[in-house]
Amino acid sequence: MTTPSDGLREHRALIDACLRNRVPFCWHGPGTLLIAKAGIRAVLGDILSQGFEISGLEGFELESTDIHPRIDLIFDEAARPGVAPSTVVDQWPADVWVDVTLRGRDS
């Protein structure tokens, strides 16, 4: 059984949301789960409906097996309270992959 602090429960919730919504994702182990921006709105809506809170988003570019962070594509909910994550990610380029940081239902 995983604990909320190891992040795997949150990753599993995101992966399940991707599968339910048929959204491509790349999981490279704990700490690295990237979701295709093309379907991120559906995944975020699914996750929010489960009672999770989104505390951050980061954009990345994937080139084959190389992951490149986009330091210009970062959203921190604490720095921008009241701003919907989906609104922010809508403004990002179509070809980025998104890392979602969740605050769990009981964390």
C-alpha positions in Angstrom: 0.0 0.0 0.0 1.3 3.4 -0.9 1.2 6.4 1.4 0.1 9.9 0.3 3.6 11.2 0.8 5.2 9.0 -1.7 3.3 10.5 -4.6 2.3 7.2 -6.2 -1.3 7.4 -5.1 -1.6 10.8 -6.9 0.2 9.4 -9.9 -2.2 6.4 -10.0 -5.2 8.8 -9.9 -3.7 10.8 -12.8 -2.9 7.7 -14.8 -6.4 6.4 -14.3 -7.9 9.7 -15.4 -5.7 9.6 -18.5 -6.9 6.1 -19.3 -10.6 6.9 -18.7 -10.3 10.0 -21.0 -8.0 8.3 -23.5 -5.2 10.9 -23.0 -1.6 9.9 -23.8 0.8 10.1 -20.9 4.5 9.1 -20.2 5.4 7.7 -16.8 9.1 7.3 -16.1 8.7 6.3 -12.4 8.0 8.2 -9.2 8.4 11.9 -9.8 8.0 11.8 -13.6 4.5 11.6 -15.1 3.8 13.8 -18.1 0.4 14.2 -19.7 -0.2 15.3 -23.3 -1.5 18.9 -23.3 -4.1 17.9 -26.0 -6.1 16.1 -23.3 -5.1 17.9 -20.1 -8.4 19.7 -19.7 -10.3 16.4 -19.5 -7.8 14.9 -17.0 -7.9 18.0 -14.8 -11.7 17.9 -14.7 -11.7 14.2 -13.9 -9.1 14.7 -11.1 -11.0 17.7 -9.6 -14.2 15.7 -9.6 -12.5 13.1 -7.4 -11.7 15.6 -4.7 -8.1 16.3 -5.5 -6.7 19.8 -5.6 -4.2 20.9 -8.2 -1.3 22.7 -6.6 0.9 23.1 -9.6 1.6 22.5 -13.3 4.8 22.4 -15.3 5.3 22.2 -19.0 7.9 20.0 -20.7 9.0 19.2 -24.2 9.7 15.5 -25.2 12.2 14.6 -27.8 12.3 10.9 -28.1 13.5 9.9 -24.6 14.8 13.3 -23.6 12.7 15.5 -21.3 13.3 19.2 -21.5 11.7 21.5 -18.9 10.1 24.7 -20.0 10.9 27.1 -17.2 8.5 29.6 -18.8 5.6 27.2 -18.3 5.1 26.9 -14.6 1.9 27.4 -12.6 1.9 27.5 -8.8 -1.5 27.7 -7.3 -0.2 29.3 -4.1 1.3 32.2 -6.1 -1.9 32.6 -8.1 -4.9 31.7 -5.9 -8.2 31.8 -7.6 -6.8 31.2 -11.1 -8.0 28.0 -12.7 -5.2 25.6 -13.7 -7.1 24.8 -16.9 -7.2 28.5 -17.9 -3.4 28.7 -17.5 -2.6 25.5 -19.4 -5.0 26.6 -22.2 -2.4 29.3 -23.0 0.5 26.9 -23.4 1.7 25.6 -26.7 -0.1 22.5 -28.1 2.9 20.3 -28.2 4.0 20.5 -24.6 3.5 17.7 -22.0 2.3 18.7 -18.5 3.4 17.5 -15.1 0.5 17.9 -12.6 1.2 18.2 -8.9 -1.8 17.3 -6.7 -2.7 17.9 -3.2 -4.5 14.7 -2.2 -7.9 14.4 -0.6 -6.4 13.5 2.7 -2.9 15.0 2.5 
